[in-house]
Amino acid sequence: MSNSDFCKVRESVRSQLGNKVMIKQDRGRNRIEIQEGILQNAYPSVFTILIENRRNTNPPQLLSFSYTDIITKEIRMKLC
């Protein structure tokens, strides 16, 4: 992982602020979690996504991820 990879991912995330994204997380042991939310903020080391519950039983969640999560493919993110 080079510094240029990190900068490219960070700029890509920053350019998508406010857009709806789908996050696919690898939770280990063949468990994969898929969530949709809005890309809220991008900070120097992390970015945040606001997840709305479809059934409206739980309040919205604010999840944070590191840019290295994308580089190491621990999460996959795509626009909806």
N, C-alpha and C positions, 0 to 999 in steps of 0.2 A: 504494500500500500504506500503510494507516494503522496507527497504533499499536493501535487497537481490533481490527483484523483479526488482528494478530499475537497479541494477548492471547486472542482467541476461539479461535484454532487451538491455542495452548499449553494452554488449559484443556480443550479437547476431547481432546487427546492425553493429558493427565494423567488424565482420567477413564477412559481405556481401558487404563491400566497393567495388565499381567498377562494381557491378552487376546490371542488369536491374530489376526493381521492379515495381509492380503495387500498387498504393495507392488508397484506397477507403475511402473518407472523408464523414462524416456525417455533413451536413450543417444545419441540423435542419428542422423542418416542412416537413418531408418526402423528403428532397432534398439530393441526394447522388451524389457526384462527383467522377469519376474514371479517374485517370491519370497514365501514364506510364513514367518512367524516370530512370536515373542512379543515384545510391546512391553515392554522391560525397565525403562528409566529415562527420566525427563523432567527435563532440566536447564534453566536459564534461556534458553539459546540453541539447544540441540540436544536430540534424543531418540535413544535407542538401541533397536535391534531385534536379537534373537538369532535367527539363521537356522540351522535344523538341515538338514543335507544328507540328502535322502531315500534316497540309496544308501549312506549311512554310510561312504563312502570318504574323506571329508574331515572334519576336526573342525568343530564349530559355529563360525560366524562372528558377530562382533558388529559390526553396521553402525550408523553414526551419520548422522543427517540433520538439517538445519536446518528450523525452522518455515517459513522463507521458501521452502523447496523445495515445500512444500504450497501456499503462497499463489501462487507463480509456476507451479504445475502441472508442475513438473519431475518430481515423483513424485505418484502417487495412492495413497491408502491406504484400505482398507475392511476391516471386520471379517469374519472367517470364521465 
